[in-house]
């Protein structure tokens, strides 16, 4: 997913091929990425509630370890499965949500 600023009103939207968006702008979610082992903050990513858990995995991998292998993410102690059909909104993500990286590489 790519974060794009709208030229007229500055609203953020994500350009994802094949997705239909409503005309109502969605507020981007700021998601804090931290190490599950040390608790250190590693990155912050911005996605829309309509983005999928798979989009989250891609954004975290790019921000934390672009050359590493697969990451594993936890949210509230539960493993997040990288699925295309489940949105962040459906998982219950809110602005400021924290996800823990268990492994990257």
C-alpha positions in Angstrom: 0.0 0.0 0.0 1.2 3.5 -0.8 0.3 6.5 1.2 -0.6 9.4 -1.1 -1.6 12.9 -0.1 -4.6 14.3 -2.0 -3.8 17.5 -3.9 -7.1 19.4 -3.1 -7.7 18.7 0.6 -4.6 16.9 1.9 -6.5 13.8 2.9 -4.5 10.6 2.9 -5.6 7.7 0.8 -3.9 4.4 -0.2 -3.6 3.4 -3.8 -4.2 -0.3 -4.0 -5.1 -1.8 -7.4 -8.5 -3.6 -7.4 -9.9 -2.0 -4.2 -12.9 0.2 -4.3 -12.9 3.1 -1.8 -15.9 5.1 -0.6 -15.8 8.9 -1.3 -15.5 9.6 2.5 -11.8 10.0 3.3 -10.6 7.6 6.0 -8.2 8.8 8.7 -4.9 7.0 8.5 -3.9 4.8 11.4 -0.5 5.4 13.0 0.8 2.0 14.0 3.8 1.6 16.3 6.1 -1.3 15.6 8.2 -2.5 18.4 10.4 -5.5 19.2 8.6 -8.2 21.1 11.8 -9.2 22.8 13.1 -5.8 24.0 10.1 -3.5 23.7 12.2 -1.0 21.7 10.3 1.0 19.2 11.5 0.0 15.7 9.2 2.1 13.3 5.9 3.7 12.8 3.8 2.9 9.7 0.6 4.6 8.5 -2.2 2.6 6.9 -5.9 3.0 6.4 -8.5 1.0 8.3 -9.5 -0.5 4.9 -6.0 -1.9 4.4 -5.4 -5.6 5.1 -3.3 -7.4 7.5 -1.2 -8.5 4.5 -0.6 -4.7 3.7 0.5 -4.3 7.3 3.0 -7.1 7.0 4.4 -5.5 3.8 4.7 -2.1 5.4 6.4 -3.4 8.5 8.8 -5.6 6.5 9.8 -2.6 4.4 10.3 -0.3 7.4 12.1 -2.7 9.7 14.0 -5.2 7.6 13.6 -4.8 3.8 16.2 -7.5 3.0 15.1 -9.9 5.7 12.8 -12.9 5.4 9.3 -13.1 6.7 8.3 -11.2 9.8 5.8 -12.4 12.4 3.6 -9.8 14.0 1.7 -9.9 17.3 -1.2 -7.6 18.4 -2.3 -7.9 22.0 -0.5 -11.2 22.3 -2.2 -12.8 19.3 -0.4 -13.8 16.1 -1.6 -11.8 13.1 -2.0 -14.0 10.1 -1.0 -12.1 6.9 -4.4 -12.5 5.1 -5.6 -10.4 2.1 -9.3 -10.6 3.0 -9.1 -9.3 6.6 -8.9 -5.5 7.1 -7.3 -3.6 10.0 -10.7 -2.3 10.9 -12.1 -5.8 11.1 -9.2 -6.8 13.4 -10.0 -3.8 15.6 -7.0 -1.6 14.9 -7.2 2.0 16.2 -4.9 5.0 15.8 -1.7 4.4 17.9 -2.0 0.6 17.8 1.1 -1.2 18.8 2.3 -4.4 17.0 5.2 -6.5 18.2 7.7 -8.0 15.7 8.6 -11.5 16.8 11.0 -12.3 14.0 12.3 -10.7 10.8 14.8 -12.8 9.0 
